[in-house]
């Protein structure tokens, strides 16, 4: 069978999974005009059916593992970020070996498939199966990856690398689940075996991961595509998460995320096994990662908002609620700095700029009022922050003695204080403009105001430099007194 044929069969088995299971293990199902006998149904626990095995008259066997269901979300965190395999993965391996022991005849072609958690289970089961060398191919749809411990163990399995050459990853263009895990499946296999499928009917985060969106109409799959904006941004987020957080922190964030997803999608109360402290710790670990991703990728963040149709929603809302828009503009000088403190000044400024463009598109008397004279100030502040973070570390690495010019520290503090005062003066001047301009111009001014308000960060730098100079002088005086005594 071709890759497109096995992909279609895998997707249909997932889409129609509940209906196929309802037929029982003596029933059949027609796919693309070919009848498949249902030869086995596998349950992880009572009422929790997770796999089916079907076989056609030509000896093609499909063992398909179903995506995440009720009470199964925690397994995703363990398989992707835990310190060993999950219980669900181990069950999948046993199921695969047991069903093939009964239903495989020499010469049959074996295809192991699955969607989401089922795709992860499918690849794990195939790798650790005693039938690994007999498997024709593995098809994983929107499947999360493996944790480090599982991958390390898998690499010791004879036939592992050969199986990866027969493994194909098919993901929706904006699917985000396949990007979870310390080791993504798309990174484990070759680029030639990784495909993205368009999902034009998906309009929200649940839809981006839903197997139904693979289909144009009936059983016809959508065309192949490229990774979309949502997946691009999540890719960057997961890169930073894997880079910045320790393994136990990654697992903690994944556990909380899966419990919350199960609460909202599976209608399960997470309070019984999740404390507020757990949530706070996870948020504390995740927020810096989100902030870093937003700072590095403001354009991709805006692309995601466009994908979600935010520009159209804003345009419609502005037209219908002019009074509320005016009120929001009035309070924005107070709200935006708070948002900027949580996210990042440059990200909020970027989004304000983009939102201003959206409003301009629906305005009849657009003015070309652009404020860009403050970019050099922003660049100077960024360069100074880089110097402040790196200069001391680089110097200390090559010098065993500490030599501090406290006069220069005080001079820098004075100069930065003057810069901060000038920012305050500019801020006051901008405030005077608020009474003289219209709404569209005001949005642009708010962007500039966000970048030019007196900086609390600079104030802390001034305090740090001044106090450091005083402390070094005090330490030097104490040392001299001690040596003199």
N, C-alpha and C positions, 0 to 999 in steps of 0.2 A: 504494500500500500504506500502511496505517496504521503509526504508530510501534510499536505493540505487535507487529504482524506482522513488521516488519523486525527488531525486537529478537529475537524468537523465532528467526527464520531465522539471524541472526548468531550467536546463542548455540549453536544446533544445529550450524552449520558449524564452530564452534570445538570443541565437545564431540566431534563425530564426525570431526574433521579427519584423523586417521591412517587411519580406515576409508575415508573418501572418497578420500584419496590412493592407497590400495591398489587402488581400482577402476581407476586409470589415466585418462588424458585422453580415453578413448573410452567411459567408463562413465557411470553416472547415479546419482542419489540422490533418495530420496523424502522430502519434508518437508511435513508437514501435508496429505498426500494429493496433493501436487503434485510432479511429476517435474522434476528439474533435471539438465540435461546438464552433465557435467564437460568444459569446453572448453579449459582450460589449467591446468597445474601449474607453479609457479615455484620454482626452487631458488636460494638465495643462494650456496650452494657445493655441492660433491659430497656428496650424501646429506643435505643440510640444506634440506629443503623448507620454505618459509616462506609460500607463498601459493597459493590456488586461485581459479579463475574458473568460476562455474556460471551457467547460463542456462535459463529456463523457456520454455515455448511462447508465452507472452504478451509476450516481449521484456523481461523483467526480468533484468538482469545483476547478479550479486553478485560483487565482487572482495573476497575475504576474506584477511586477513593473520593468520597464526598467532602465538600468544604465544611468550614466550621459550623457547628450546630449548637444547640442549647447545652450549656454546662461544659463546653469544650474549649472555651477561649483561653483558659490558663495554659493549655498545651502549646499555644502559639508562642507565649513568652519563654517557656522552657526550651522548646526546640530551636528558637532563634537566638536566645540570649542566655540560656542556662549553662550549667557546668557539666551536663551529660545529656543523653537522649531523653525524650519525653516518654511517658507511659503510652501515649497514643501512637508514637512512632514504633515502639516495640510491639504493640498489638498489630500494627499494620504489617510488620515483617512476618509475624506469625501467621496472619491471615493469608498473605500472599503465598507462603510456602504450603500452607494447608490446602488452599483451593487449587493450586497447581498440582499438588500431589494426587488429587482426585480427578481433575479435569484435563490435565495436559496429556496428550498422546504424542509420541515421537513424530516430529515433522510439523506440529502446530506452530504458528507464529504468535508469540506472546507480546502484548502491548500493555504497559502499566501506565495508567493515567490518573489525573486528579486535578481538582481546582482548589486554589487557596491553601488552607491547611491540608486538604486532601492531596494537593500537588507535592507539598513537602513530605507527607507520609508516603506518597508513591515513590519518590526518588530514594528516600531512606530505605523503604522496604526492598526496592530493587537492588540497592548497593549491598545490603546485608543478607540478601536472599541466597540460598544455595543454588538457585536457578539463574544467577546473575549472567552467566555466559550464554544462556538460552533466550534471554530477553531480546526481542527484535528492536524495540525502542521504548523510551520513556517520554511521555508528553505531560508537561506541567503547565498549568494555566494560572496566571496571577499568584504564583506560590512564593511564600516567604523563604528565606534562606536558613542556613544551619549555624549553630553556635560553633565556637572554635574547637571545643573538645570533641564534638561529633565529627567535624571535618577531619581532625587529626586522626581519629580512629578509622575513618572511612578510607583515608589514603593508604592505609596498610592492608586493605582488602585486595586480594588478587582479582584483577578484572575491573577495578574501579575506574582507571583512566580510560579503558576501552569502552566502558558503559557510558561515560560522559560524552564520547563521540557519537553515541546513539541517543543522547538526551536532548530534547528540544523544549525551549521555554517560549510560551506564547503569552503575551501580556497586552492588556488594553493600553492604548496610548497614554491614558492618564491614570492608569492603575498605580496605586501607591504601596499596596501590600507586598508586591514582589521586591520592593526595595528594603524591607525589614530584614534584620538579621546581621550577625557579625560577618557572615559570608554569603553574599547574594548568589543565587543560582545562576544569574546571568553572567557573573564573574567566574563561576566554576566551569562553565561550558564555553565553547568557542563562539565568537561573534556570529559565525555563519549559522549557528543553531539557535540564535535568539531572534525572535520576531515580535513586532508590535502590530496590533490589529486596531483599526479605527472603531471608535464607539460614538458615532455622531448623535445618538439618541440619549446619551448620558448627560445629565445637567447638574448633578450634585455628587457629593463624595460617595454616597452609597451606590449611585449608579455607575461611577467610574470603576467599581470593583465587581459589578453584578454581571453574571454570565449571560443574562438575557441581552445585554448590550452588544455582545459579539455578533448578533444576528441582524441582518438588514430586514428581512421578512421571511417568514416560514423557517426553513432550514438553511437558507442562504447566508453564508458568513460575509461580514463586511470585508472591504479591501485591506491590504496591509498598509501600515502607515509608519510614522516616526514617533519617538517619545514626545509626549505633549507637555505643556507648561506646568501642569500640576505635578506630573511625575518628575520633571526636571528640578523643581524646587524641593520636592521630597528627597530626591537623590542627594542634593547638596546638604539637606538637613541630616540625613542618615550618615553621610560622610563625616560631618562635624560631630555627630553623636558618637560614632565609633572611635573617632580620633580623640575627643576631649574627655569622655567619661570612662571611668574604670569599669571592668566587667560587672562587678556587683551593682554599680550604679545603673548601667545599661539594663540589667535584668530587673532592677527595682522599677525603673521607668516603664519597661515593657509590661510588667505584671499589673501595675496600676492602670496603664492604658487599656489592657485587655479586659480588666474588671469593669472599667467604665463603659467600654464598648458593649460588654455583655449586659450591663445595666440598661443602656439606652436602646440596644437592638434586641436583646434577648429578654428584656423586662425582668431581669433578676436584680434583687436588692443587694448591692455590694457592701452595705454597711456591716453585715454580719461577719465578714472576713477581711475588712479593710478599715484601718484606723485613719483618723484625720492626720495624724503624724506621718503616716505612710504617704498620703497625698501631698502634704507639705514638702516632704523630703524629695519626692519625685519632681514636683514643680521647681523646687530650688535647684535641682540638678539640670532640669530641662531648659529653664528660661535663658541661661547664658548661651546655650546651643542655638536656641531660636533666634536670639538677638544677633549672634555672630552670623547666622545664615542670612538674616534680613539685611545686615550691613553689607555683606558680600554680594547679595543678589537682589537689590531693590527692583531692578528691571524684571526679573523673573517673578517677584512677588506681585508686581503690577499685572504681568501676563496671566497669573492665576486669577486675579480679580476680574480681568477681562473675560477669561474662560467661564467664570461663574456668572457673567452678565452684569457685573456691578455697575459698569458705565451706563447701561440702558436703564437699570433700576434707579440710579441717581438722577439721570436726566428726567425720567418720569416723575420721580418724587419731588424734584425741585420745582417742576411746573405746577404740581398739584398742591404744594405746601410752601408758598413764598414767605408767609409770616414765620413759620418754624425755621426756615432757612436763615432768615434775618436774625432770629434769636440765637441760632447756633453760631453765626458769624460773630455776634457780640461776645459770646462766652468763650470763643475759641482761643483768644490770647491767654486765657487762664487754663484751659483744658489741654491744649497742644503741648505745652512744656511738660505736663505730667506724663502724657503719652510718650513724649520724646525721651523722658528719663527712663521709662520702662523699656522701650524698644531701641531707639537710637535717633539722635537729632537728624542725621542725614537721611535716614529712612523716612521719617515723618515728613521732612521737607520735600523729599522726592514724591511721596504720595500726595501731598498738598498740591504740588505742581501739577501732577497728573489729574487730580480732581478738578483743578482750575480749568484744565483743557476740556474736560467733560462739560463743565458749565458753559464755557465759551461757545461750544458747538451749538447750544440751544439759545444763545443770546442774539439779539438783533443789532445791538450797538456795541460790538466788541471794540475795545481800545487796545492798542499795542503798547501796553505798559509793563515793561519787564525790568525787574531790579536784579542786576548781577554784579554790582560793584563790590560785593562783600565776599566773593569767592577767595580772594587772596588772604583774607583774614582767616577763613575756614581752613585753608591749606596750611597757613602758618601755625595754627593751633594744632592741627593734626601732626605736622612735622615735629613740633615741640613735644607732643605726647610720645611720639616714637623715640625721640632722643632721650626723654626722661625715663622711659621703660628699659632702654637698652644700654645707654651710655655707662651707667654705674656697673652693670653686670660685666660688660666687655673690659672695662678698666680693671675691675677687681680680679678678673681671671689672669691678668698679666702683671699685676703689681702686688707684692706681699705687704707693702706698707701703705697706710692710709694717709693721703695728703689732701687737705681740704682748704680751698681758698674761700674763707667765709665772707670776705668782702664781695667776691663775685656773686655768691649766693644772695646776699642782700641787694646787690645791684640788680640781679635778675628779678628778684621779688618786687623791687620798685618799678622796673620797666613793665612787668606783667600787670602790676596794679594800675599803671597808667593806661595800658591797653584795655583793661577791664572797664575803667572809667569811660574811655572813649566809646566802648560798646554800649555803655549805659546812656551816653549822650545820643548816640545813633538811635537807640531804642526810643528815647523821648521824642526825637525828631519824627520817627515813624508813627508814634502815637498821635502826633499833631496832624499827620496825613489822614488818619482814620475819618476825620470829620469832613474831609474835602473830596473824597473819592467815592465811586460807586462800588457795588458788590464785587464785580469781576476784578477790579483793580485791588480791592481789599484782600481777596484770596492770594494774590501774588505777593502783596506786602506781608501777609501773615507768614508766608514762606521765608521771606527775608528776615522778618522779625524773629522767627524761630532760630535763625542762624546768628543773629546779632545781639540778642538780649544779653545783659550782663551774665557772665558764666559762673555758676557755682563751682564748677570744676576748676576754673582759673583761680577763684578765691581760695580753694583748698590748696592749690599749688603755691600760691603766695604764702599762705600760712605755713605750709610744709617747708618751703625754702627758708623763711625767717626763723622758724623754730629749729630747723636743722643747724643753721649757722650758730644760733645761740647755744645749742647743746654741744656742738664741737668745741666752741670757745670755752664753755664751762668744763668739758672733759679735759681740754688742754691745760686750763688753769689748775684743775685738780691734780693732774699728773705732775705738773711743775711743782706744786706745793708738796706732793708726796715725795718727789725726788729731792727737793730742797730740805725736807724734814729728815 
